[in-house]
Amino acid sequence: MANILGIPSPKEDIDGSMVRYVYYEKEDLDRIILYCERDVITVAQILLRLRNEPRLDEDQILHV
């Protein structure tokens, strides 16, 4: 959906099929948190696009 709407993919580092490996084998919870945050941001951008509202700029997104 993101690709169709011209929104950058959040799948930079890992995808859903790799979460188990990253958690149990690498024990890298921070990497999974970042993966989930990117997914949420992408869903927000999709919703904004579907409502014909401007997408959020990077400086409007708070990464915790």
N, C-alpha and C positions, 0 to 999 in steps of 0.2 A: 504494500500500500504506500509506504514511504517513497519508494522508488518511482511509482506511478505519479505521485504528487510532487516530485522533484525535491524531496526532503532527504538529506544525507542519511545513509544507513548507520544505525548505531552499532553494527557488527564490525567493529574495528579490530578487536583483540580476540574475542571468543564468541561463540554462539551457544544456543541452548543445549546443544548436544555435548558440549564440553564442560558444563557446570559441575557435573558429578566428579569428573576427573580433577578439575581445579580445586574442588572442595576437599575430596578425600585423599587424593594423591599429592597435590601441591600444597594443600592446607592454606590457600591464599584467599581468605574471605574478603579482603579489600578489593581484589580483582573482580569478584562476583558482585560486590556492592556497586562498583563502578559500572559493570555490565548492566545491572538492574536500573541504575540511575539513568543511563543512556537510553534504555528502553522507555522509561517513563517520560523523559524529555521528548523523545520521538513521538510518542502517542499524543502528548500535548500539542506538538507542532502539527500533527495530522488533524487534530480536532480544530485547531485555529484555522488551518487551511480550508477545511470543509465548511467552516462558518464564514469564509471570505474575510477573515481578520488577518492582520499582519502576523507573521511568525515572530517568535521571540529572538532577539539578538543575544549573542553569547554573554554580553555584559548584563543582561536581564535575568540570567539563570544563576541561581545560587547553588554551588556544589558544596555539600557538607562533608 
